[in-house]
Amino acid sequence: MSTPPATLPPWIARLRERAERIEASLNRRLSAAARSAEDEGGFLPNFCRGWVVFNAAIAAELLAVLVTLLMPRQILSASAGQDLLLVSVFVQWVALTGTAVLCLARKTLNRLPNIRALGAAFLLLLLNTFVVSELAIWLLWLLGQIKTARPDWYTDFHLLTLTVSAIANGLLLRYFLAKHELRQRVQSEARARMQALQSRIRPHFVFNTLNIIASLTRSDPKKAETAIEDMAELFRMMLSQDENLVPVKNEIDVANKYLALEQLRLDSRLQVQWDVGKFPRKAVMPVLTLQPLLENAIRHGIENLASGGTVEARLWENADRIHIRVINPLPPPRTRRNVPSPSEGLDTIRQRFRNQYGEAATLETEEREGQFIVNVVLPTRGDE
């Protein structure tokens, strides 16, 4: 990052320092979110943790009460209190050993695709239930509570325990998978929001604009004052929009303020052609949709052309869909060998659309005759 000229006013240096601190803070939060997502691994929680074991024991006890109420009387013929005690001991034994099995197997299971891990964990828990059930029968026989290790209810007992285990563990594992998918979506949305916030304050853009304003304070004070007002208004609009969806007009206003500052920086190298159609009053789009699309066009197109070029932006509504098309010229292919593709800068926007709309929104790119074209289609009301 280049240092500002020595002639910069002190307030510009202070603003630069504050922007650097904001950028560093955002980078730390993004890194922490990425590490947290990586640590979470697959959908199975850490069954070695005390709170997970405690929750398993509570769930097992509730299941024991239910089983006691539903169990056929020919299996246990003692009083209800003794039945509950015996069933509780057995179910807790199954639950705790199952927790231990998943604790030991979690790392291996989480390396598998979710569906395969779900099936493997399910089979492990059924096997654990069968083994514990068999050990319980042998223990009763060794203690003299039953006359043989193969009583009349042997088959019914295994069928009952395996059926209850299959239902309970199937529901539990499906819950873990659904919770994992929800957590992944929330984390993805959080990262997208953080990256969107980060894109609102681009230090290089800020510093370049401030340097230009500083140079204009002597040569053209009125133009410098207008630029400062535009910059303040742009940041106010960007940082005050906490909603996820905003009216189309708001996005156009932000884009216009941004382009005004970029035209100040690039001068005659940047030309913009707007074509904005009519939109219904309720038409909304995700906050900071247009500005990043235009920034991508300028960074990967106009800035790399000595003579500059024209960015074409068209917005229209058709069949309850918002259509956006942004076109920018590209430098010759031989000069782009070590330069990131312009489509790479759109991944965050595409992810935000996916989080907000699912498959109802699209962002497609193409290169044609030396131009880079971005086509976006969004639901008009944002509730699909």
C-alpha positions in Angstrom: 0.0 0.0 0.0 1.5 3.3 -1.0 2.1 6.0 1.5 0.4 9.4 1.1 2.4 12.4 0.0 3.9 14.5 2.8 1.7 17.4 1.8 -1.5 15.6 2.7 -3.5 17.3 5.4 -3.5 15.7 8.8 -7.2 14.8 8.6 -6.5 12.7 5.5 -3.8 10.8 7.3 -6.1 10.2 10.3 -8.8 8.9 7.9 -6.4 6.6 6.2 -5.3 5.2 9.6 -8.9 4.6 10.6 -9.7 2.9 7.3 -6.6 0.6 7.7 -7.8 -0.4 11.2 -11.3 -1.1 9.9 -9.9 -3.3 7.1 -7.6 -5.1 9.5 -10.5 -5.8 11.9 -12.7 -7.1 9.0 -9.9 -9.4 7.9 -9.5 -10.8 11.4 -13.2 -11.5 11.7 -13.3 -13.2 8.3 -10.3 -15.3 9.2 -11.9 -16.2 12.5 -15.1 -17.2 10.8 -13.1 -19.4 8.3 -11.2 -21.1 11.1 -14.4 -21.7 13.0 -16.1 -23.3 10.0 -13.0 -25.4 9.5 -12.9 -26.5 13.1 -16.5 -27.6 13.0 -15.8 -30.2 10.3 -18.7 -32.5 9.4 -22.2 -32.6 10.7 -21.5 -34.8 13.8 -20.8 -32.8 17.0 -17.9 -33.6 19.3 -19.3 -36.4 21.4 -16.2 -36.3 23.6 -17.5 -33.0 25.2 -19.2 -33.1 28.5 -22.2 -31.1 27.5 -22.9 -33.4 24.6 -22.6 -36.5 26.9 -25.0 -34.8 29.4 -27.5 -34.0 26.7 -27.3 -37.6 25.5 -28.0 -38.9 29.0 -31.0 -36.6 29.4 -32.4 -37.7 26.0 -31.8 -41.3 27.0 -33.7 -40.9 30.2 -36.7 -39.4 28.4 -36.6 -42.3 26.0 -36.4 -44.8 28.9 -39.7 -43.3 30.3 -41.3 -43.7 26.9 -40.1 -47.2 26.5 -41.3 -48.3 29.9 -44.8 -47.1 29.1 -44.8 -48.9 25.8 -42.8 -52.1 26.5 -44.8 -55.4 26.4 -45.3 -56.7 29.9 -44.0 -60.2 29.0 -40.5 -58.9 28.8 -40.5 -57.2 32.2 -43.0 -58.2 34.9 -41.9 -56.3 37.9 -43.5 -53.2 39.3 -43.5 -50.0 37.2 -40.8 -48.4 39.4 -38.5 -51.4 39.0 -39.2 -51.5 35.3 -38.3 -47.9 34.9 -35.1 -48.4 36.8 -34.0 -51.4 34.7 -34.9 -49.8 31.5 -33.1 -46.5 32.5 -30.0 -48.5 33.3 -30.1 -50.3 30.0 -31.0 -47.2 27.8 -28.3 -45.1 29.6 -25.8 -47.9 28.9 -26.7 -47.9 25.2 -26.6 -44.1 25.0 -23.3 -43.7 26.7 -21.5 -46.5 24.8 -23.0 -45.1 21.6 -21.7 -41.7 22.5 -18.2 -43.2 23.2 -18.3 -45.0 19.8 -19.2 -41.7 18.0 -16.5 -39.9 20.0 -13.9 -42.3 18.7 -15.2 -42.5 15.2 -16.1 -38.8 14.7 -12.9 -37.8 12.9 -13.1 -40.7 10.5 -16.8 -40.2 9.8 -16.5 -36.4 9.2 -14.0 -37.1 6.4 -16.8 -38.9 4.5 -19.5 -37.2 2.5 -22.5 -36.3 4.7 -24.8 -39.1 3.4 -22.1 -41.8 3.8 -21.2 -40.5 7.2 -24.9 -40.5 8.2 -25.2 -44.2 7.1 -22.0 -45.3 8.7 -22.9 -43.6 12.0 -26.4 -45.1 11.9 -25.0 -48.7 11.4 -22.4 -48.2 14.2 -25.2 -47.1 16.6 -27.3 -50.1 15.6 -24.3 -52.5 16.1 -23.6 -50.9 19.5 -27.3 -51.4 20.5 -27.1 -55.1 19.5 -23.9 -55.7 21.4 -25.1 -53.9 24.6 -28.4 -55.8 24.4 -26.6 -59.1 24.1 -24.3 -58.2 27.0 -27.4 -57.3 29.1 -28.9 -60.7 28.5 -25.7 -62.5 29.4 -25.3 -60.4 32.5 -28.9 -61.2 33.6 -28.1 -64.9 33.1 -24.8 -64.8 35.0 -26.6 -63.0 37.9 -29.2 -65.7 38.0 -32.1 -63.4 37.0 -32.9 -65.6 34.0 -32.5 -69.4 33.5 -30.9 -69.3 30.1 -29.0 -66.9 27.8 -31.6 -67.6 25.2 -35.0 -66.9 26.9 -38.3 -67.1 25.1 -38.3 -63.3 24.6 -34.7 -63.2 23.2 -35.7 -62.4 19.6 -38.5 -60.0 20.6 -36.1 -58.2 22.9 -33.5 -57.7 20.1 -36.2 -56.7 17.6 -37.6 -54.2 20.1 -34.2 -52.6 21.0 -33.1 -52.4 17.4 -36.4 -50.9 16.3 -36.3 -48.3 19.0 -32.6 -47.6 18.4 -33.2 -47.2 14.6 -36.0 -44.7 15.1 -34.3 -42.7 17.9 -30.8 -42.6 16.3 -32.3 -42.0 12.8 -34.1 -38.9 14.1 -31.1 -37.8 16.1 -28.6 -38.1 13.2 -31.1 -36.4 10.8 -31.3 -33.5 13.4 -27.5 -33.2 13.5 -27.4 -33.1 9.7 -30.1 -30.5 9.4 -28.4 -28.4 12.2 -25.1 -28.6 10.3 -26.6 -27.5 7.1 -28.3 -24.6 8.8 -25.0 -23.6 10.5 -23.2 -23.8 7.2 -25.8 -21.5 5.6 -25.7 -19.0 8.5 -21.9 -19.0 8.4 -21.9 -18.5 4.6 -24.3 -15.6 4.9 -22.2 -14.1 7.7 -19.1 -14.3 5.6 -21.0 -12.8 2.6 -22.3 -10.0 4.8 -18.8 -9.4 6.2 -17.2 -9.4 2.7 -20.0 -7.0 1.5 -19.2 -4.7 4.4 -15.5 -5.0 3.6 -16.2 -4.0 0.0 -17.9 -0.9 1.2 -14.6 0.5 2.5 -11.9 -0.1 -0.1 -8.8 1.6 1.3 -7.1 1.9 -2.1 -10.2 3.5 -3.5 -10.5 5.9 -0.5 -6.8 6.8 -0.6 -6.6 7.4 -4.3 -9.7 9.6 -4.1 -8.4 11.5 -1.1 -5.1 12.1 -2.9 -6.9 13.5 -5.9 -9.1 15.7 -3.6 -5.9 17.0 -1.9 -4.4 17.9 -5.2 -7.6 19.7 -6.2 -7.8 21.8 -3.0 -5.4 24.3 -4.6 -6.1 24.0 -8.4 -9.9 23.7 -8.2 -11.3 24.1 -4.7 -14.9 24.0 -5.8 -14.4 20.7 -7.5 -12.6 19.3 -4.5 -15.5 20.4 -2.2 -18.0 18.7 -4.5 -15.8 15.5 -4.4 -15.7 15.6 -0.6 -19.5 15.9 -0.5 -19.9 13.0 -2.9 -17.6 10.9 -0.9 -19.3 11.7 2.4 -22.7 11.0 0.8 -21.5 7.7 -0.7 -20.1 6.4 2.7 -23.3 7.6 4.4 -25.5 5.6 2.1 -23.3 2.6 2.2 -22.8 2.4 5.9 -26.4 3.3 6.9 -28.0 0.5 4.9 -28.3 -2.3 7.5 -31.2 -4.0 5.6 -30.4 -7.0 3.5 -32.8 -5.8 0.8 -33.1 -2.2 -0.4 -35.1 -0.4 -3.1 -33.6 -0.4 -6.6 -33.5 3.4 -6.5 -31.1 3.2 -3.4 -28.8 1.0 -5.3 -28.7 3.2 -8.3 -28.0 6.3 -6.1 -25.0 4.5 -4.5 -23.7 3.4 -7.9 -24.0 7.0 -9.2 -22.0 8.4 -6.3 -19.4 5.7 -6.7 -19.1 6.3 -10.4 -18.7 10.1 -9.8 -15.7 9.5 -7.6 -14.2 7.0 -10.0 -14.6 9.5 -12.9 -12.8 12.0 -10.8 -10.0 9.5 -10.4 -9.8 8.2 -13.9 -10.9 11.4 -15.6 -11.7 10.9 -19.3 -10.5 7.3 -19.3 -13.9 6.3 -17.8 -17.2 6.8 -19.7 -20.5 5.4 -18.4 -23.7 4.7 -20.3 -26.7 4.2 -18.1 -30.0 2.7 -19.3 -32.4 2.4 -16.4 -36.0 1.3 -17.1 -39.0 1.7 -14.9 -39.4 -0.4 -11.7 -42.4 -1.0 -9.5 -42.2 0.7 -6.1 -41.8 -2.6 -4.3 -38.9 -3.7 -6.4 -35.9 -4.5 -4.1 -32.5 -6.1 -4.5 -29.7 -7.1 -2.0 -27.7 -4.2 -0.7 -24.6 -3.4 -2.6 -25.4 -5.3 -5.8 -24.7 -2.6 -8.4 -21.6 -1.0 -6.9 -19.5 -4.2 -6.8 -20.6 -5.1 -10.4 -19.4 -1.7 -11.6 -16.3 -1.8 -9.5 -15.4 -5.2 -11.0 -15.9 -3.7 -14.5 -13.6 -0.8 -13.7 -10.9 -2.7 -11.9 -10.6 -5.5 -14.5 -11.4 -3.5 -17.5 -11.0 0.3 -17.6 -8.0 0.4 -15.2 -6.0 -2.0 -17.4 -6.6 0.0 -20.6 -4.3 3.0 -21.3 -7.0 4.8 -23.2 -9.8 3.7 -20.8 -13.2 2.8 -22.2 -17.0 2.8 -21.6 -18.9 0.8 -19.0 -22.4 0.1 -20.1 -25.0 -0.6 -17.3 -28.6 -1.5 -18.1 -31.4 -2.3 -15.7 -34.9 -3.3 -16.6 -37.9 -5.2 -15.2 -39.6 -8.0 -17.0 -42.0 -10.7 -15.8 -41.5 -9.9 -12.1 -37.7 -10.2 -12.6 -35.0 -7.5 -12.3 -32.5 -7.8 -15.1 -29.0 -6.2 -14.8 -26.4 -6.2 -17.5 -22.9 -4.7 -17.1 -20.5 -4.6 -20.1 -16.9 -3.4 -20.0 -14.0 -3.6 -22.4 -11.1 -6.0 -21.7 -7.4 -5.6 -22.3 -5.9 -7.9 -25.0 -5.4 -11.5 -23.9 -1.6 -11.4 -24.0 -1.6 -8.7 -21.3 -3.9 -10.7 -19.0 -1.7 -13.8 -18.3 -0.9 -13.0 -14.7 -4.1 -10.9 -14.0 -7.0 -12.5 -12.1 -10.1 -13.2 -14.2 -12.9 -10.6 -13.9 -15.3 -13.5 -13.1 -13.3 -14.4 -9.9 -14.3 -11.1 -8.3 -18.0 -12.0 -8.7 -18.0 -15.1 -6.5 -19.0 -13.3 -3.4 -21.9 -11.6 -5.1 -23.0 -15.0 -6.6 -22.9 -16.6 -3.1 -25.0 -13.7 -1.6 -27.6 -14.2 -4.3 -27.7 -18.0 -3.6 -28.1 -17.4 0.1 -30.9 -14.9 -0.5 -32.8 -16.4 -3.3 -31.6 -20.0 -3.8 -32.0 -21.0 -7.4 -34.4 -18.1 -8.2 -31.5 -15.8 -8.9 -28.7 -16.1 -11.5 -25.4 -14.4 -12.3 -23.8 -15.4 -15.5 -20.7 -14.0 -17.3 -19.3 -14.3 -20.8 -16.4 -12.8 -22.8 -17.4 -11.8 -26.3 -15.4 -9.7 -28.9 -13.1 -8.1 -26.3 -15.9 -7.4 -23.9 -16.8 -8.8 -20.5 -20.5 -9.2 -20.0 -22.3 -9.8 -16.7 -26.0 -10.7 -16.7 -28.0 -10.8 -13.4 -31.6 -11.9 -12.9 -33.3 -11.4 -9.5 -36.8 -11.7 -8.2 -38.5 -8.3 -8.1 -39.8 -8.5 -4.5 -37.0 -10.6 -3.0 -39.4 -13.0 -1.3 -39.0 -16.1 -3.6 
